[in-house]
Amino acid sequence: MFDFLKKIFNKTFPVAEGEPIHIDITGKNIVINEKNKLTLPVDIDTMVKIFGNPRAMQFDTKMDDKNFLDSMYGQNTVTNRVNYIWDQLGIKCYTLNGKTVTTFGIELNKGTLDYPHVPEKLFNGKITINGKHWLPIVKAGEDCEVIQHVYLGKYLLTCEYVDFEQEMTYRTEKDYTGIEIGLR
């Protein structure tokens, strides 16, 4: 029924307070609770309709960082860097212009560093990649010495782990601090 209504009214449905969240990452979309499809880049207003009002953190961008980001995303793309954080959900996202989300993040565990843009609580839901548990897929990804990369359609999943010396075969869900999804 929700799919039918969504098609008719082109609406998103907010996550109800206390409702478990299931995030399924595909090569085309990020699907929230089987009823909301996010396609990066996405307008922050769409995220607010799904998750509610976030905390916002604006960042000053050093010229070297701006030049680097502009080389990746296009000239003059970086105009107003704002990160949005849903503290109670363990979810965050990044923008380069304050409105368009370029990266969607899920906080799994606290790392050794405490950054102001990290949600207060950890994500307490289910994460799948193409309907399958995320961990084996991440562990099979490219190991970049401090992160795992998974190339999935138009997306790049970046998964940071805590212990850089730990053997990959022994890593569990608790050894990853988060998953960030961005465009390749």
N, C-alpha and C positions, 0 to 999 in steps of 0.2 A: 504494500500500500504506500509506504514512504517513497519508493522509487516512482510510482505513478504520480503522486503529488509533486515530487521534485521536478519531474518532467513538465507537468502542467504549469507550475508556478515558478520554476527555476530557482528554488529556494534551498538553502542549506538548513540543517537542523542542528541546534546547539547540543553539545554534550550536556546531559542532565547532571546536576550536582550529585556526586557519589556514584554515578554510573561508571562501570569499568570501561576503560578505553582500549580498543583494539586498533592498532595501526598496522596496516598491510602496505608494504612498499612494493610497487611494481615498476617496470621500466617506463611507464607512462604517467602514473599517478601515485599519490599517497592517499590511501583510503582510510577514513576514520569511521569506525563502527559500522562499516558496510553501507553507510548512507551518505557520506560526504566525501567527494573526490577533490583533492587539491592537486593542481598541476602547477609546478614551479616554472617560471615566476608566477606569484599570485598576489593580489592586492591584500593589504593588511586587513581591510574591512571584512573580507571573506573569513580570515582567521578569527577575527573578533566574533563574527556570527556563530562560529563553531565552538570556540573555546571560552568566550566571554572577554571581559576587559583585562588586558595585560598590564604589567609594569613596563615602563619604557625607560631606556637608557640611551642618551645621545652620546656620540663619540666624536672627539676632534680627530681629524685625519691628518697625519703628517704627510708632507708633500711626497716623500718616497713611497709611502703606503698608497696614497692617491694615484700616483703614476703607475704603480704595480697593478692596482685594482682596475684602473682605466684601461690598461693594456689587456687585461683579461676580459672585461665586460664592455669595453667601448669607451671612447673619449668622452669626458665630462659626465660619466655615469655616476660618479661619487659626488653627491651634492649635500647629503644630510644623513650620515650613518646613524641609524637607530636600531638597537636590539630590543626585541619585545620578549618578555618573560612571563609565563604563566606559572607562578611560584608553587601553587598548590597541585599542579598537574605534572610538573617535571618536564615542561615543554618550553622551548625557546625558538626564536627565529631572528634572522638578520636581514636588514635592508641596507641598501646603499643610498637611497633617496628618501627614506622615512615612510614610504608607502608600499613599495613593491618588495615582497619577500623573495630573497634569492636563495636562502638556506634555511632549512627546517631542522631543528635539533631535539633530541630526546636524551634527557639526563638519566643515566643508569646508576651511577655510583659516584660518590665524591672522590675526586682525585686528591693529590697531595697539596695542590694549590687552591686557594679560595678566591675566585673572581667575582666581581659584583654582578656580572651578567649570568651567573649560574642560578637556576631555580632553587628556592629554599628547600623544596621536597624533591625526592626522586620520582621518576616515572613509575607508576605502580600498575601498569596495564600489561597487555600482551602485544608483542611485536612479531610480525611475520614478514617474510620477503617472498612474494609470489605465493602466499598461502602456507609457506613452510617456516618452521622455527628459524629465527635469524642466525643463531650462533654457528651452526655448521657452515652456512653460506659465508659468513664473515671470516671464519677461520680458513676457508678455502681461497679467500681473496689474496690480493697482493700485499705482502708484508713490506712495509716501508720503514722498518726499524723503530718507529715510535707509534705508528698507526697502521691499520689495515685498510686497504682500499678495495671496494667492490664496485665494479663497473656494471651498471644495470640499466640497459636501454640508454635514455638520455641523461640518466642520473649517475652521480658519483657518490657513493656512501663512504664516509670517512669515519672510522671507528678507532678511537684512541684507547690504548690500554695502559695500565698502571705500571706494571713491572716489565721494563724493557729487556731484562735478561731472562725472563721466564720462557721456557720451551713452549712453543705454540700448542703442542698436543695437550698440555696441561691447563691451558687457559679455560676459564669458565665464564659465565655471565658476569660474575662479580669482579672479574679482571678487566672489564671494559668500563670506561667512565661515561661514554655516550656514543650515540650515532648521529651524525649530521648528514643530511641529504641536500645536495646541491646539483646544479647543472654541470655537465662535463665541460 
